[in-house]
């Protein structure tokens, strides 16, 4: 990560810097070159006009103009050549070409009234060829009578450009070193915290006993990672504790009926002449313990099936009103034994796409719990309503209620508020966990509101239309 981060910082820093310096170099050259070229053209145009008006091409006995030509050539550390309409060199400030014919395409184009420029990179010479026009606005209609060739040295501009490039190179090296050091420092500081965090996580992974914590003072993002890991470890610890408690509870719950069966059967075997009444009583107790064992096993199997992410859902459109009425009718005898009144309130007919078996399990568990943990002569009310998207089932009782600090744990496996009472009522501590899993498989939710001594209200919300999530 540090290497990638270092490379990213260097590239982000150096490439724009390099591009910027290259652009400055090109801008400097263009500015200097264009300014010099403009000066040469202005000077050449002025000289061409003076030459045309003075007749210098026919008669050079004009010392003042010759001096101007010489001064202009020296100004540009170069050479000025004048040719007439026959391309004959009339004047050469260098004194080498006079009387010769200038054979070059630039003067030819200039004779046509087209100024020419040419830059010789090797010799660093800028050559400007301008036409000499007589009577541009006069009687002769702008007759081209010759051309002026100005050869100006660009060595000073090139040297300044080279010096500028050297400064750019030095600046680039310095900036690169500074950026490299900065990138090393920044990347090192960022990855140091991550390495420290990684080392701490590795140490905790190897020696975790549920008490270690991660302490870090670094970038906000690193602290957020540490906090997320801390929460994850807390959840893992809670899960591990829950798993251990689950295994312990399963072992205990499965062993208790077996122990009772063993005691009862041994009692019968040790006494061959057992009275028929006692024999029947013991057999009834054994049968009750077998039923209890079977219920625990069935609940565990139901929980395992619901835990499978690929658990099959047999979805069909079901009348929820009729389903609730059937379940309440089936559980009514259990309520009548304790004088508990059962009421069903339906605000509308509700048709929903559900797995009827799993949703029946949900309603059965909630209504059965409302009866078991109710007071004698109490009341259980089931209400059904719906909107355009969900249907809602509320199971309300007038029972013992659930303490506020316990309400966040009641859906955990084998969690029971009053273990003694749960065993008396035949509970396994798996019913609400199974209920929540079944509701979640329908993409729904379940909530509880309870006041100790007053009663509890469980609210189930389930979509009317089942949509399978494709991963």
C-alpha positions as CSV (number, residue, x, y, z in Angstrom):
1,X,0.0,0.0,0.0
2,X,2.8,2.4,0.9
3,X,4.5,1.8,-2.5
4,X,1.2,2.4,-4.4
5,X,0.5,5.5,-2.2
6,X,4.0,6.8,-2.8
7,X,3.8,6.3,-6.6
8,X,0.4,8.0,-6.6
9,X,1.7,11.0,-4.7
10,X,4.8,11.3,-6.9
11,X,2.8,11.0,-10.1
12,X,0.1,13.4,-9.0
13,X,2.8,15.9,-8.0
14,X,5.5,15.5,-10.6
15,X,3.4,15.1,-13.8
16,X,1.5,18.3,-13.4
17,X,4.7,20.1,-12.4
18,X,6.6,18.7,-15.4
19,X,3.8,19.6,-17.7
20,X,3.6,23.1,-16.2
21,X,7.3,23.7,-16.6
22,X,7.3,22.4,-20.2
23,X,4.4,24.8,-20.9
24,X,6.3,27.7,-19.4
25,X,9.4,26.8,-21.6
26,X,7.3,26.7,-24.7
27,X,5.5,29.9,-23.7
28,X,8.9,31.7,-23.1
29,X,10.2,30.6,-26.5
30,X,7.1,31.6,-28.4
31,X,7.0,35.0,-26.7
32,X,10.7,35.8,-27.3
33,X,10.6,34.5,-30.8
34,X,7.4,36.3,-31.9
35,X,8.6,39.5,-30.3
36,X,11.9,39.4,-32.1
37,X,10.2,38.5,-35.4
38,X,7.8,41.4,-35.0
39,X,10.7,43.8,-34.4
40,X,12.6,42.5,-37.5
41,X,9.5,42.9,-39.7
42,X,8.8,46.4,-38.4
43,X,12.5,47.4,-39.0
44,X,12.5,45.8,-42.4
45,X,9.2,47.5,-43.4
46,X,10.6,50.8,-42.4
47,X,13.9,50.3,-44.3
48,X,12.0,49.0,-47.4
49,X,9.9,52.1,-47.5
50,X,13.0,54.4,-47.2
51,X,14.8,52.4,-49.9
52,X,11.8,52.6,-52.3
53,X,11.5,56.4,-51.9
54,X,15.2,57.2,-52.2
55,X,16.0,55.2,-55.3
56,X,18.8,53.5,-53.5
57,X,18.5,50.4,-55.7
58,X,19.5,52.4,-58.7
59,X,22.1,54.6,-57.1
60,X,23.8,53.7,-53.7
61,X,25.5,57.1,-53.2
62,X,23.4,57.7,-50.1
63,X,25.8,57.3,-47.1
64,X,23.1,58.1,-44.6
65,X,20.8,55.2,-45.7
66,X,23.8,52.9,-46.0
67,X,24.7,53.7,-42.4
68,X,21.2,52.9,-41.3
69,X,21.3,49.5,-43.1
70,X,24.7,48.8,-41.5
71,X,23.4,49.8,-38.0
72,X,20.3,47.6,-38.4
73,X,22.5,44.7,-39.4
74,X,24.7,45.2,-36.4
75,X,21.7,45.6,-34.1
76,X,20.6,42.1,-35.0
77,X,24.2,40.8,-35.2
78,X,23.4,39.7,-38.7
79,X,23.3,40.7,-42.3
80,X,21.0,42.8,-44.6
81,X,20.9,42.1,-48.4
82,X,19.1,44.2,-51.0
83,X,18.2,42.7,-54.4
84,X,16.6,44.5,-57.3
85,X,13.8,43.1,-59.5
86,X,16.3,41.0,-61.4
87,X,17.5,39.3,-58.1
88,X,20.8,41.1,-58.4
89,X,22.4,41.8,-55.0
90,X,22.7,45.6,-54.9
91,X,23.8,45.9,-51.2
92,X,25.3,43.4,-48.7
93,X,26.2,44.8,-45.3
94,X,28.7,42.0,-44.9
95,X,30.3,43.1,-48.2
96,X,30.6,39.5,-49.6
97,X,27.7,39.1,-52.0
98,X,27.3,42.4,-53.9
99,X,27.0,42.0,-57.7
100,X,25.9,38.4,-57.4
101,X,22.5,37.0,-58.3
102,X,20.5,35.7,-55.3
103,X,18.9,32.4,-56.2
104,X,16.5,31.6,-53.5
105,X,12.8,31.0,-53.3
106,X,12.2,33.6,-50.6
107,X,13.1,36.7,-52.8
108,X,11.1,35.2,-55.6
109,X,7.9,35.0,-53.4
110,X,8.7,38.5,-52.1
111,X,8.8,39.9,-55.6
112,X,5.2,38.6,-55.9
113,X,4.3,40.7,-52.8
114,X,4.5,37.8,-50.3
115,X,6.7,38.4,-47.3
116,X,8.7,35.3,-46.2
117,X,10.2,34.1,-42.9
118,X,12.6,31.2,-42.3
119,X,14.3,30.0,-39.2
120,X,17.6,28.1,-39.4
121,X,17.8,26.1,-36.2
122,X,21.3,24.9,-36.9
123,X,22.8,28.4,-37.4
124,X,20.2,30.1,-35.1
125,X,19.4,32.6,-37.8
126,X,16.0,34.1,-38.5
127,X,15.7,35.2,-42.1
128,X,13.0,37.7,-43.1
129,X,12.4,38.7,-46.7
130,X,10.2,41.6,-47.5
131,X,9.2,43.2,-50.8
132,X,10.3,46.8,-51.7
133,X,7.3,48.4,-53.2
134,X,7.4,51.7,-55.1
135,X,4.3,53.9,-55.0
136,X,2.1,51.7,-52.9
137,X,-0.6,54.3,-53.0
138,X,0.8,56.2,-55.9
139,X,0.6,56.4,-59.7
140,X,2.5,53.1,-60.4
141,X,0.0,51.1,-58.4
142,X,2.5,49.6,-55.9
143,X,5.2,48.2,-58.2
144,X,7.6,45.7,-56.5
145,X,11.1,46.9,-57.4
146,X,13.2,44.7,-55.2
147,X,13.4,42.8,-51.9
148,X,15.2,43.3,-48.6
149,X,16.6,40.2,-46.8
150,X,17.3,40.6,-43.1
151,X,19.3,37.8,-41.5
152,X,19.1,38.3,-37.7
153,X,21.0,36.2,-35.1
154,X,18.7,34.4,-32.6
155,X,21.6,33.2,-30.5
156,X,20.8,35.4,-27.6
157,X,17.2,34.1,-27.4
158,X,18.5,30.5,-27.8
159,X,21.0,31.0,-25.1
160,X,18.4,32.5,-22.8
161,X,16.2,29.5,-23.7
162,X,18.9,27.0,-22.8
163,X,19.6,28.9,-19.5
164,X,15.9,28.7,-18.8
165,X,15.9,25.0,-19.5
166,X,18.8,24.5,-17.2
167,X,16.9,26.3,-14.5
168,X,13.9,24.2,-15.2
169,X,16.0,21.0,-14.8
170,X,17.4,22.2,-11.5
171,X,13.9,23.2,-10.4
172,X,12.5,19.8,-11.5
173,X,15.2,18.0,-9.6
174,X,14.7,20.1,-6.5
175,X,10.9,19.7,-6.7
176,X,11.2,16.0,-7.3
177,X,13.4,15.5,-4.2
178,X,11.1,17.7,-2.1
179,X,8.1,15.9,-3.4
180,X,9.7,12.5,-2.8
181,X,10.6,13.4,0.7
182,X,7.1,14.7,1.3
183,X,5.5,11.7,-0.2
184,X,7.7,9.4,1.9
185,X,6.8,11.3,5.0
186,X,3.1,11.4,4.2
187,X,2.8,7.8,3.0
188,X,4.9,6.6,5.9
189,X,2.7,8.5,8.4
190,X,-0.5,7.1,6.9
191,X,0.8,3.5,6.6
192,X,2.5,3.5,10.0
193,X,-0.9,3.9,11.7
194,X,-2.3,1.1,9.5
195,X,0.7,-1.2,10.3
196,X,0.3,-0.5,13.9
197,X,-3.4,-1.2,13.7
198,X,-2.6,-4.4,11.7
199,X,-0.1,-5.5,14.3
200,X,-2.5,-4.9,17.1
201,X,-5.2,-6.8,15.3
202,X,-2.9,-9.7,14.7
203,X,-1.8,-9.8,18.3
204,X,-5.4,-9.7,19.5
205,X,-6.3,-12.5,17.0
206,X,-3.7,-14.7,18.5
207,X,-4.2,-13.9,22.2
208,X,-7.8,-12.6,22.4
209,X,-9.4,-13.3,25.7
210,X,-12.4,-11.0,25.4
211,X,-10.7,-8.1,27.3
212,X,-8.2,-6.5,24.9
213,X,-9.1,-3.3,23.2
214,X,-7.5,-1.4,20.3
215,X,-6.2,2.1,21.2
216,X,-5.1,4.3,18.4
217,X,-4.7,8.0,17.8
218,X,-4.2,8.7,14.1
219,X,-6.2,9.8,11.1
220,X,-9.9,9.8,11.4
221,X,-10.3,7.0,8.9
222,X,-7.9,4.8,10.8
223,X,-9.7,5.5,14.1
224,X,-12.9,4.6,12.3
225,X,-11.4,1.3,11.2
226,X,-10.2,0.6,14.8
227,X,-13.7,1.4,16.1
228,X,-15.3,-0.8,13.5
229,X,-13.0,-3.6,14.5
230,X,-13.7,-3.1,18.2
231,X,-17.4,-3.4,17.5
232,X,-16.8,-6.5,15.4
233,X,-14.8,-8.1,18.2
234,X,-17.6,-7.2,20.6
235,X,-20.0,-8.9,18.3
236,X,-17.8,-11.9,17.8
237,X,-17.4,-12.2,21.6
238,X,-21.1,-11.9,22.1
239,X,-21.6,-14.5,19.3
240,X,-19.0,-16.8,20.9
241,X,-20.6,-16.5,24.3
242,X,-24.0,-17.1,22.7
243,X,-22.7,-20.1,20.9
244,X,-21.2,-21.5,24.1
245,X,-24.4,-20.8,26.0
246,X,-26.4,-22.3,23.1
247,X,-24.3,-25.6,23.3
248,X,-24.6,-25.6,27.0
249,X,-28.4,-25.0,26.9
250,X,-28.9,-27.6,24.1
251,X,-27.0,-30.2,26.1
252,X,-28.9,-29.3,29.3
253,X,-32.3,-29.2,27.6
254,X,-31.7,-32.5,25.8
255,X,-30.3,-34.2,28.9
256,X,-33.0,-33.2,31.3
257,X,-35.9,-35.2,29.7
258,X,-33.5,-38.2,29.2
259,X,-32.5,-38.1,32.9
260,X,-36.1,-38.0,33.9
261,X,-37.0,-40.9,31.6
262,X,-34.0,-42.9,32.9
263,X,-35.0,-42.4,36.6
264,X,-38.6,-43.3,35.9
265,X,-37.7,-46.4,33.8
266,X,-35.2,-47.6,36.4
267,X,-37.8,-47.2,39.1
268,X,-40.1,-49.5,37.2
269,X,-37.4,-52.0,36.5
270,X,-36.3,-52.2,40.1
271,X,-39.8,-52.9,41.3
272,X,-41.3,-55.9,39.4
273,X,-44.6,-55.8,41.3
274,X,-45.5,-52.2,40.6
275,X,-49.2,-51.3,41.2
276,X,-51.0,-50.6,38.0
277,X,-51.8,-47.1,39.1
278,X,-48.1,-46.2,39.7
279,X,-47.2,-48.0,36.5
280,X,-49.6,-45.8,34.5
281,X,-48.4,-42.7,36.3
282,X,-44.8,-43.4,35.5
283,X,-45.6,-44.3,31.9
284,X,-47.5,-41.0,31.6
285,X,-44.6,-39.1,33.0
286,X,-42.2,-40.9,30.6
287,X,-44.5,-40.1,27.7
288,X,-44.6,-36.4,28.8
289,X,-40.8,-36.3,28.9
290,X,-40.6,-37.9,25.4
291,X,-43.0,-35.2,24.1
292,X,-40.8,-32.5,25.7
293,X,-37.7,-34.1,24.1
294,X,-39.4,-34.3,20.7
295,X,-40.4,-30.6,21.0
296,X,-36.9,-29.5,21.6
297,X,-35.6,-31.6,18.7
298,X,-38.3,-30.3,16.4
299,X,-37.5,-26.7,17.4
300,X,-33.8,-27.2,16.8
301,X,-34.6,-28.7,13.4
302,X,-36.9,-25.8,12.6
303,X,-34.2,-23.3,13.6
304,X,-31.5,-25.1,11.4
305,X,-33.8,-25.1,8.4
306,X,-34.6,-21.4,8.9
307,X,-30.9,-20.6,9.3
308,X,-30.0,-21.9,5.8
309,X,-29.7,-19.0,3.4
310,X,-30.9,-21.2,0.6
311,X,-33.9,-22.4,2.6
312,X,-36.8,-23.1,0.3
313,X,-39.8,-20.7,0.4
314,X,-43.1,-22.1,-0.9
315,X,-44.8,-18.9,-1.7
316,X,-48.5,-18.7,-2.4
317,X,-51.3,-16.2,-2.1
318,X,-52.9,-16.8,1.3
319,X,-55.9,-15.2,3.1
320,X,-54.2,-13.9,6.3
321,X,-57.6,-13.4,8.0
322,X,-58.5,-17.1,7.6
323,X,-55.0,-18.2,8.6
324,X,-55.2,-16.3,11.9
325,X,-58.7,-17.5,12.7
326,X,-57.6,-21.2,12.2
327,X,-54.6,-20.7,14.5
328,X,-56.6,-19.0,17.2
329,X,-59.3,-21.7,17.0
330,X,-56.6,-24.4,17.4
331,X,-55.1,-22.7,20.5
332,X,-58.4,-21.7,22.1
333,X,-58.6,-24.9,24.3
334,X,-55.2,-23.9,25.8
335,X,-56.6,-20.5,26.7
336,X,-59.9,-21.8,28.1
337,X,-58.0,-23.9,30.7
338,X,-57.0,-20.7,32.3
339,X,-60.0,-18.6,31.5
340,X,-58.2,-16.4,29.0
341,X,-60.3,-14.6,26.5
342,X,-59.2,-14.6,22.9
343,X,-60.2,-11.8,20.5
344,X,-59.5,-11.4,16.8
345,X,-59.9,-8.0,15.2
346,X,-59.7,-7.6,11.4
347,X,-59.9,-4.2,9.7
348,X,-60.0,-5.6,6.2
349,X,-59.5,-8.7,4.1
350,X,-55.8,-9.2,3.5
351,X,-54.3,-11.4,0.8
352,X,-50.5,-11.8,0.8
353,X,-47.8,-13.8,-0.8
354,X,-46.3,-15.9,2.0
355,X,-45.0,-19.3,2.9
356,X,-48.0,-20.5,4.8
357,X,-46.2,-23.1,6.9
358,X,-43.5,-20.7,8.1
359,X,-46.0,-17.8,8.7
360,X,-48.3,-20.2,10.6
361,X,-45.3,-21.0,12.8
362,X,-44.8,-17.3,13.5
363,X,-48.4,-16.7,14.5
364,X,-48.7,-19.9,16.5
365,X,-45.5,-19.1,18.5
366,X,-46.6,-15.5,19.3
367,X,-50.2,-16.4,20.3
368,X,-49.1,-19.5,22.3
369,X,-46.6,-17.3,24.2
370,X,-49.3,-14.7,24.8
371,X,-51.4,-17.5,26.4
372,X,-48.6,-19.1,28.4
373,X,-47.2,-15.9,29.9
374,X,-50.6,-14.4,30.6
375,X,-52.4,-14.2,33.9
376,X,-55.4,-16.3,34.6
377,X,-58.6,-14.7,33.3
378,X,-56.5,-12.4,31.1
379,X,-57.0,-11.5,27.4
380,X,-55.2,-12.1,24.1
381,X,-56.0,-9.9,21.2
382,X,-54.8,-10.5,17.6
383,X,-55.4,-7.7,15.2
384,X,-54.8,-7.5,11.4
385,X,-54.5,-4.5,9.2
386,X,-52.7,-3.6,5.9
387,X,-51.7,-0.7,3.7
388,X,-50.7,-0.6,0.1
389,X,-47.4,-2.4,0.8
390,X,-47.4,-4.3,4.1
391,X,-49.8,-6.2,6.3
392,X,-49.5,-5.9,10.1
393,X,-50.3,-8.4,12.8
394,X,-50.4,-7.4,16.4
395,X,-50.5,-9.9,19.2
396,X,-51.4,-8.2,22.5
397,X,-51.7,-9.9,25.9
398,X,-52.4,-8.8,29.5
399,X,-49.6,-11.0,31.0
400,X,-46.5,-10.6,33.1
401,X,-44.7,-8.4,30.6
402,X,-41.0,-8.2,29.8
403,X,-38.5,-5.9,31.6
404,X,-37.1,-3.2,29.4
405,X,-33.5,-4.4,29.8
406,X,-34.5,-7.9,28.7
407,X,-36.4,-6.9,25.6
408,X,-33.3,-6.7,23.3
409,X,-32.4,-10.3,24.0
410,X,-35.7,-12.2,23.8
411,X,-35.1,-13.2,20.2
412,X,-31.8,-14.9,21.0
413,X,-31.7,-18.7,21.1
414,X,-32.4,-20.3,24.4
415,X,-32.8,-16.9,26.0
416,X,-35.4,-17.1,28.8
417,X,-36.3,-14.3,31.2
418,X,-37.6,-16.7,33.9
419,X,-36.0,-20.1,33.3
420,X,-38.1,-21.8,36.0
421,X,-41.4,-20.5,34.6
422,X,-40.3,-21.3,31.1
423,X,-39.7,-24.9,32.0
424,X,-43.1,-25.0,33.8
425,X,-44.8,-23.8,30.7
426,X,-42.8,-26.2,28.5
427,X,-40.8,-23.5,26.7
428,X,-37.5,-24.3,25.1
429,X,-36.2,-20.8,24.6
430,X,-36.2,-21.2,20.8
431,X,-39.7,-20.1,19.9
432,X,-39.0,-16.3,19.4
433,X,-35.7,-17.0,17.6
434,X,-37.6,-19.3,15.2
435,X,-40.3,-16.6,14.8
436,X,-37.8,-13.8,14.0
437,X,-36.0,-16.0,11.4
438,X,-39.2,-16.9,9.7
439,X,-40.3,-13.2,9.6
440,X,-36.9,-12.2,8.1
441,X,-37.2,-14.8,5.4
442,X,-40.3,-13.0,4.3
443,X,-38.3,-9.7,4.3
444,X,-40.4,-8.5,7.2
445,X,-39.7,-7.3,10.7
446,X,-40.9,-8.0,14.3
447,X,-40.9,-5.6,17.2
448,X,-42.0,-5.8,20.9
449,X,-43.4,-3.3,23.3
450,X,-43.9,-4.4,26.9
451,X,-44.6,-3.1,30.4
452,X,-43.9,-5.5,33.3
453,X,-47.2,-6.4,35.0
454,X,-49.3,-4.9,32.3
455,X,-48.6,-7.0,29.2
456,X,-46.8,-7.2,25.9
457,X,-47.5,-6.3,22.2
458,X,-45.6,-8.1,19.4
459,X,-46.0,-6.4,16.0
460,X,-45.2,-8.3,12.8
461,X,-44.8,-6.4,9.5
462,X,-44.6,-8.4,6.3
463,X,-44.7,-7.3,2.6
464,X,-47.9,-8.2,0.8
465,X,-45.8,-9.2,-2.3
466,X,-42.9,-11.5,-1.8
467,X,-39.8,-10.5,-3.9
468,X,-36.9,-13.0,-4.0
469,X,-33.5,-11.2,-3.6
470,X,-31.1,-12.5,-6.2
471,X,-27.4,-12.3,-5.2
